[in-house]
Amino acid sequence: MRKPILVVYATKHESTHEVAETLAARMRERGREVDVRPAAEVGTLKPYGAVVLGGALYTGRWHRDARRFLARHRAELASLPIAVFAMGPLEMTPTDVAGSRRQLDHALAKEHDLEPVAVTVFGGVVDPAKLRFPFTHMDATDARDWQAITAWADELVDVFATPAAA
């Protein structure tokens, strides 16, 4: 029997959590058992057969809880397939996506032994009602592409089903 997939997330304002839940729901539709947990609350990876880690990018840095998750579980992650995503650009222009991808790649490069089976960047969210001054005056925006998020979940189910990643 296959072990469940763990989807972990690091977020300040819940948009990354919403993406994590959407990924998990789609993987469940595809027949996989999936747990969703905040990155800071995960104690062990022993029950899991694969990990999906997501974190928001803030001012050029990947969320601290995502970085700490990688450091804390370095040994266990060496033997598990891991996929990684970041929430970042407020517009999905090629330039903005490339900039966010560079920021994510920079964070991942600090974990020398980490070799994710998949890495992607999704659009970010600004909800002024959840922010502090002066950000409360920003325009609301949501650059998440739910079709792309669901498609990536489908890709992950297939990647995690391969013998090398199982």
C-alpha atoms as an extended CHARMM CRD file, in Angstrom:
* protein
*
       166  EXT
         1         1  MET       CA              0.0000000000        0.0000000000        0.0000000000  PROA      1               0.0000000000
         2         2  ARG       CA              1.2530000000        3.4740000000       -0.8810000000  PROA      2               0.0000000000
         3         3  LYS       CA              2.0470000000        5.8870000000        1.8960000000  PROA      3               0.0000000000
         4         4  PRO       CA              0.1320000000        9.1800000000        2.0120000000  PROA      4               0.0000000000
         5         5  ILE       CA              1.4160000000       12.4160000000        0.5500000000  PROA      5               0.0000000000
         6         6  LEU       CA              2.0970000000       15.2980000000        2.9270000000  PROA      6               0.0000000000
         7         7  VAL       CA              1.2950000000       18.7870000000        1.6740000000  PROA      7               0.0000000000
         8         8  VAL       CA              2.8850000000       21.3880000000        3.9440000000  PROA      8               0.0000000000
         9         9  TYR       CA              2.5970000000       25.1250000000        3.6610000000  PROA      9               0.0000000000
        10        10  ALA       CA              4.0860000000       28.3100000000        5.0800000000  PROA      10              0.0000000000
        11        11  THR       CA              1.8250000000       31.3530000000        4.9480000000  PROA      11              0.0000000000
        12        12  LYS       CA              1.0760000000       34.6640000000        6.6110000000  PROA      12              0.0000000000
        13        13  HSD       CA             -2.3370000000       35.4520000000        5.1700000000  PROA      13              0.0000000000
        14        14  GLU       CA             -3.7080000000       32.0020000000        4.1950000000  PROA      14              0.0000000000
        15        15  SER       CA             -3.4530000000       32.1830000000        0.3870000000  PROA      15              0.0000000000
        16        16  THR       CA             -0.6900000000       29.5430000000        0.3580000000  PROA      16              0.0000000000
        17        17  HSD       CA             -2.8500000000       27.3930000000        2.6510000000  PROA      17              0.0000000000
        18        18  GLU       CA             -5.7190000000       27.6940000000        0.1420000000  PROA      18              0.0000000000
        19        19  VAL       CA             -3.4240000000       26.4950000000       -2.6470000000  PROA      19              0.0000000000
        20        20  ALA       CA             -2.2010000000       23.6070000000       -0.4750000000  PROA      20              0.0000000000
        21        21  GLU       CA             -5.8050000000       22.5450000000        0.1950000000  PROA      21              0.0000000000
        22        22  THR       CA             -6.6220000000       22.7390000000       -3.5210000000  PROA      22              0.0000000000
        23        23  LEU       CA             -3.6000000000       20.5990000000       -4.4120000000  PROA      23              0.0000000000
        24        24  ALA       CA             -4.5680000000       18.0550000000       -1.7510000000  PROA      24              0.0000000000
        25        25  ALA       CA             -8.2090000000       17.9410000000       -2.8640000000  PROA      25              0.0000000000
        26        26  ARG       CA             -7.1940000000       17.2470000000       -6.4550000000  PROA      26              0.0000000000
        27        27  MET       CA             -4.7230000000       14.5350000000       -5.4290000000  PROA      27              0.0000000000
        28        28  ARG       CA             -7.4810000000       12.9210000000       -3.3480000000  PROA      28              0.0000000000
        29        29  GLU       CA             -9.7510000000       12.9960000000       -6.4050000000  PROA      29              0.0000000000
        30        30  ARG       CA             -6.9740000000       11.0910000000       -8.1870000000  PROA      30              0.0000000000
        31        31  GLY       CA             -7.0370000000        8.3880000000       -5.5090000000  PROA      31              0.0000000000
        32        32  ARG       CA             -4.2190000000        9.4420000000       -3.1960000000  PROA      32              0.0000000000
        33        33  GLU       CA             -4.3620000000        9.8170000000        0.5660000000  PROA      33              0.0000000000
        34        34  VAL       CA             -3.1490000000       13.3020000000        1.4820000000  PROA      34              0.0000000000
        35        35  ASP       CA             -2.5320000000       15.1920000000        4.7250000000  PROA      35              0.0000000000
        36        36  VAL       CA             -2.2630000000       18.9980000000        4.8120000000  PROA      36              0.0000000000
        37        37  ARG       CA             -0.3020000000       20.6520000000        7.6270000000  PROA      37              0.0000000000
        38        38  PRO       CA              1.3810000000       23.9570000000        8.4480000000  PROA      38              0.0000000000
        39        39  ALA       CA              5.1480000000       23.5810000000        7.9430000000  PROA      39              0.0000000000
        40        40  ALA       CA              5.9240000000       24.7230000000       11.4880000000  PROA      40              0.0000000000
        41        41  GLU       CA              3.7780000000       21.9450000000       13.0020000000  PROA      41              0.0000000000
        42        42  VAL       CA              5.2540000000       18.8860000000       11.2730000000  PROA      42              0.0000000000
        43        43  GLY       CA              7.2120000000       16.6500000000       13.6230000000  PROA      43              0.0000000000
        44        44  THR       CA              8.1790000000       13.6760000000       11.4770000000  PROA      44              0.0000000000
        45        45  LEU       CA              7.9020000000       12.5930000000        7.8630000000  PROA      45              0.0000000000
        46        46  LYS       CA              8.0070000000        8.8570000000        8.6210000000  PROA      46              0.0000000000
        47        47  PRO       CA              4.3300000000        8.1860000000        7.7790000000  PROA      47              0.0000000000
        48        48  TYR       CA              4.6460000000        9.7860000000        4.3380000000  PROA      48              0.0000000000
        49        49  GLY       CA              5.7500000000        8.6230000000        0.9240000000  PROA      49              0.0000000000
        50        50  ALA       CA              6.1530000000       12.0770000000       -0.6280000000  PROA      50              0.0000000000
        51        51  VAL       CA              6.1000000000       15.7400000000        0.3580000000  PROA      51              0.0000000000
        52        52  VAL       CA              4.7970000000       18.8860000000       -1.3180000000  PROA      52              0.0000000000
        53        53  LEU       CA              6.1350000000       22.0690000000        0.3010000000  PROA      53              0.0000000000
        54        54  GLY       CA              4.7160000000       25.4930000000       -0.4540000000  PROA      54              0.0000000000
        55        55  GLY       CA              5.6150000000       28.8850000000        0.8520000000  PROA      55              0.0000000000
        56        56  ALA       CA              4.9530000000       32.4910000000        0.0310000000  PROA      56              0.0000000000
        57        57  LEU       CA              7.6600000000       34.8350000000       -1.1930000000  PROA      57              0.0000000000
        58        58  TYR       CA              7.8810000000       38.1040000000        0.7220000000  PROA      58              0.0000000000
        59        59  THR       CA             10.2510000000       40.8790000000       -0.2950000000  PROA      59              0.0000000000
        60        60  GLY       CA             12.5380000000       38.4790000000       -2.0900000000  PROA      60              0.0000000000
        61        61  ARG       CA             12.6250000000       35.7370000000        0.5460000000  PROA      61              0.0000000000
        62        62  TRP       CA             10.7850000000       32.4650000000        0.8300000000  PROA      62              0.0000000000
        63        63  HSD       CA              8.6670000000       32.1920000000        3.9790000000  PROA      63              0.0000000000
        64        64  ARG       CA             10.7700000000       31.4290000000        7.0620000000  PROA      64              0.0000000000
        65        65  ASP       CA              8.6660000000       28.3790000000        8.0250000000  PROA      65              0.0000000000
        66        66  ALA       CA              9.3110000000       26.7990000000        4.6080000000  PROA      66              0.0000000000
        67        67  ARG       CA             13.0640000000       27.3480000000        4.9480000000  PROA      67              0.0000000000
        68        68  ARG       CA             13.0400000000       25.9750000000        8.4890000000  PROA      68              0.0000000000
        69        69  PHE       CA             11.0290000000       22.9400000000        7.3830000000  PROA      69              0.0000000000
        70        70  LEU       CA             13.7480000000       22.0440000000        4.8680000000  PROA      70              0.0000000000
        71        71  ALA       CA             16.5010000000       22.4750000000        7.4260000000  PROA      71              0.0000000000
        72        72  ARG       CA             14.6650000000       20.5720000000       10.1640000000  PROA      72              0.0000000000
        73        73  HSD       CA             13.7860000000       17.5960000000        7.9400000000  PROA      73              0.0000000000
        74        74  ARG       CA             16.9450000000       17.4870000000        5.8240000000  PROA      74              0.0000000000
        75        75  ALA       CA             17.7650000000       13.8500000000        6.6840000000  PROA      75              0.0000000000
        76        76  GLU       CA             14.2430000000       12.5220000000        6.1040000000  PROA      76              0.0000000000
        77        77  LEU       CA             13.8580000000       14.4750000000        2.8550000000  PROA      77              0.0000000000
        78        78  ALA       CA             16.9690000000       12.8140000000        1.4580000000  PROA      78              0.0000000000
        79        79  SER       CA             14.9550000000        9.6240000000        0.9990000000  PROA      79              0.0000000000
        80        80  LEU       CA             11.5930000000       11.1260000000       -0.0140000000  PROA      80              0.0000000000
        81        81  PRO       CA             10.4190000000       12.6950000000       -3.2510000000  PROA      81              0.0000000000
        82        82  ILE       CA              9.6280000000       16.3590000000       -2.6810000000  PROA      82              0.0000000000
        83        83  ALA       CA              7.8920000000       18.9180000000       -4.8630000000  PROA      83              0.0000000000
        84        84  VAL       CA              8.1280000000       22.6220000000       -4.0830000000  PROA      84              0.0000000000
        85        85  PHE       CA              6.0440000000       25.6650000000       -4.9150000000  PROA      85              0.0000000000
        86        86  ALA       CA              6.1450000000       29.3350000000       -4.0970000000  PROA      86              0.0000000000
        87        87  MET       CA              3.4690000000       31.9880000000       -4.1590000000  PROA      87              0.0000000000
        88        88  GLY       CA              4.8910000000       35.1730000000       -5.5110000000  PROA      88              0.0000000000
        89        89  PRO       CA              4.2250000000       37.4520000000       -8.3950000000  PROA      89              0.0000000000
        90        90  LEU       CA              1.2020000000       39.7000000000       -8.3750000000  PROA      90              0.0000000000
        91        91  GLU       CA              1.1520000000       39.5610000000      -12.1600000000  PROA      91              0.0000000000
        92        92  MET       CA              2.0200000000       36.4480000000      -14.1160000000  PROA      92              0.0000000000
        93        93  THR       CA              4.2260000000       38.1950000000      -16.6520000000  PROA      93              0.0000000000
        94        94  PRO       CA              7.2550000000       36.1820000000      -17.7630000000  PROA      94              0.0000000000
        95        95  THR       CA              9.5620000000       38.7230000000      -16.0910000000  PROA      95              0.0000000000
        96        96  ASP       CA              7.7190000000       38.6010000000      -12.7490000000  PROA      96              0.0000000000
        97        97  VAL       CA              7.4970000000       34.7940000000      -12.7580000000  PROA      97              0.0000000000
        98        98  ALA       CA             11.2000000000       34.5110000000      -13.6130000000  PROA      98              0.0000000000
        99        99  GLY       CA             12.0650000000       36.8770000000      -10.7580000000  PROA      99              0.0000000000
       100       100  SER       CA             10.0390000000       34.8290000000       -8.2880000000  PROA      100             0.0000000000
       101       101  ARG       CA             11.5850000000       31.6160000000       -9.5990000000  PROA      101             0.0000000000
       102       102  ARG       CA             15.0770000000       33.0480000000       -9.0370000000  PROA      102             0.0000000000
       103       103  GLN       CA             14.1090000000       33.8850000000       -5.4450000000  PROA      103             0.0000000000
       104       104  LEU       CA             12.7980000000       30.3600000000       -4.8860000000  PROA      104             0.0000000000
       105       105  ASP       CA             15.8380000000       28.7660000000       -6.5310000000  PROA      105             0.0000000000
       106       106  HSD       CA             18.0910000000       30.8730000000       -4.2860000000  PROA      106             0.0000000000
       107       107  ALA       CA             16.3020000000       29.5640000000       -1.1810000000  PROA      107             0.0000000000
       108       108  LEU       CA             16.4660000000       25.9670000000       -2.4150000000  PROA      108             0.0000000000
       109       109  ALA       CA             20.1710000000       26.2480000000       -3.2980000000  PROA      109             0.0000000000
       110       110  LYS       CA             20.9520000000       26.5830000000        0.4110000000  PROA      110             0.0000000000
       111       111  GLU       CA             19.8070000000       22.9760000000        0.8550000000  PROA      111             0.0000000000
       112       112  HSD       CA             22.6200000000       21.3750000000       -1.1400000000  PROA      112             0.0000000000
       113       113  ASP       CA             21.3140000000       17.8050000000       -1.0470000000  PROA      113             0.0000000000
       114       114  LEU       CA             17.7370000000       18.6940000000       -1.9520000000  PROA      114             0.0000000000
       115       115  GLU       CA             16.6520000000       17.5970000000       -5.4210000000  PROA      115             0.0000000000
       116       116  PRO       CA             12.9380000000       18.3370000000       -5.8910000000  PROA      116             0.0000000000
       117       117  VAL       CA             11.0670000000       16.2520000000       -8.4480000000  PROA      117             0.0000000000
       118       118  ALA       CA              9.0420000000       19.3470000000       -9.3860000000  PROA      118             0.0000000000
       119       119  VAL       CA              9.2910000000       23.0820000000       -8.6950000000  PROA      119             0.0000000000
       120       120  THR       CA              6.8350000000       25.7950000000       -9.6860000000  PROA      120             0.0000000000
       121       121  VAL       CA              5.6920000000       29.3250000000       -8.9420000000  PROA      121             0.0000000000
       122       122  PHE       CA              2.0610000000       30.3970000000       -8.6180000000  PROA      122             0.0000000000
       123       123  GLY       CA              0.6760000000       33.8940000000       -8.5680000000  PROA      123             0.0000000000
       124       124  GLY       CA              0.3530000000       35.7080000000       -5.2940000000  PROA      124             0.0000000000
       125       125  VAL       CA             -2.4570000000       37.5010000000       -3.5100000000  PROA      125             0.0000000000
       126       126  VAL       CA             -2.8330000000       40.9380000000       -1.9660000000  PROA      126             0.0000000000
       127       127  ASP       CA             -5.8240000000       41.3690000000        0.3170000000  PROA      127             0.0000000000
       128       128  PRO       CA             -5.5130000000       44.8490000000        1.8550000000  PROA      128             0.0000000000
       129       129  ALA       CA             -8.0030000000       43.9020000000        4.5780000000  PROA      129             0.0000000000
       130       130  LYS       CA             -5.4620000000       41.4190000000        5.9640000000  PROA      130             0.0000000000
       131       131  LEU       CA             -2.4930000000       43.7770000000        5.8560000000  PROA      131             0.0000000000
       132       132  ARG       CA             -1.0750000000       46.5250000000        8.0420000000  PROA      132             0.0000000000
       133       133  PHE       CA             -0.5510000000       50.1400000000        7.0870000000  PROA      133             0.0000000000
       134       134  PRO       CA              0.7480000000       51.2680000000        4.5770000000  PROA      134             0.0000000000
       135       135  PHE       CA             -0.1010000000       48.0750000000        2.6580000000  PROA      135             0.0000000000
       136       136  THR       CA             -3.7890000000       48.5670000000        3.4270000000  PROA      136             0.0000000000
       137       137  HSD       CA             -3.8090000000       51.0770000000        0.5640000000  PROA      137             0.0000000000
       138       138  MET       CA             -2.6480000000       48.5790000000       -2.0510000000  PROA      138             0.0000000000
       139       139  ASP       CA             -5.0520000000       47.3840000000       -4.6970000000  PROA      139             0.0000000000
       140       140  ALA       CA             -6.5190000000       43.9420000000       -4.0790000000  PROA      140             0.0000000000
       141       141  THR       CA             -5.2000000000       41.3390000000       -6.4870000000  PROA      141             0.0000000000
       142       142  ASP       CA             -5.2500000000       37.5710000000       -6.8530000000  PROA      142             0.0000000000
       143       143  ALA       CA             -2.9190000000       36.1640000000       -9.5070000000  PROA      143             0.0000000000
       144       144  ARG       CA             -3.5400000000       32.5030000000       -8.6620000000  PROA      144             0.0000000000
       145       145  ASP       CA             -4.3990000000       30.3770000000      -11.6840000000  PROA      145             0.0000000000
       146       146  TRP       CA             -6.5840000000       27.6040000000      -10.2800000000  PROA      146             0.0000000000
       147       147  GLN       CA             -6.4260000000       25.5780000000      -13.5020000000  PROA      147             0.0000000000
       148       148  ALA       CA             -2.6230000000       25.6290000000      -13.3740000000  PROA      148             0.0000000000
       149       149  ILE       CA             -2.7020000000       24.6390000000       -9.7100000000  PROA      149             0.0000000000
       150       150  THR       CA             -5.0010000000       21.6960000000      -10.4290000000  PROA      150             0.0000000000
       151       151  ALA       CA             -2.8880000000       20.6720000000      -13.4260000000  PROA      151             0.0000000000
       152       152  TRP       CA              0.2360000000       20.6870000000      -11.2440000000  PROA      152             0.0000000000
       153       153  ALA       CA             -1.5300000000       18.4490000000       -8.7160000000  PROA      153             0.0000000000
       154       154  ASP       CA             -2.2510000000       16.0150000000      -11.5520000000  PROA      154             0.0000000000
       155       155  GLU       CA              1.4230000000       16.0970000000      -12.5830000000  PROA      155             0.0000000000
       156       156  LEU       CA              2.4940000000       15.3930000000       -9.0140000000  PROA      156             0.0000000000
       157       157  VAL       CA              0.2140000000       12.3790000000       -8.6890000000  PROA      157             0.0000000000
       158       158  ASP       CA              1.8260000000       10.9570000000      -11.8250000000  PROA      158             0.0000000000
       159       159  VAL       CA              5.3890000000       11.8160000000      -10.7160000000  PROA      159             0.0000000000
       160       160  PHE       CA              4.8530000000       10.3760000000       -7.2400000000  PROA      160             0.0000000000
       161       161  ALA       CA              3.4570000000        7.1780000000       -8.7970000000  PROA      161             0.0000000000
       162       162  THR       CA              6.6940000000        6.4220000000      -10.6720000000  PROA      162             0.0000000000
       163       163  PRO       CA              8.9180000000        3.7470000000       -9.0760000000  PROA      163             0.0000000000
       164       164  ALA       CA             11.7700000000        6.2250000000       -8.4900000000  PROA      164             0.0000000000
       165       165  ALA       CA              9.4390000000        8.5280000000       -6.5570000000  PROA      165             0.0000000000
       166       166  ALA       CA              7.1510000000        5.9920000000       -4.8940000000  PROA      166             0.0000000000
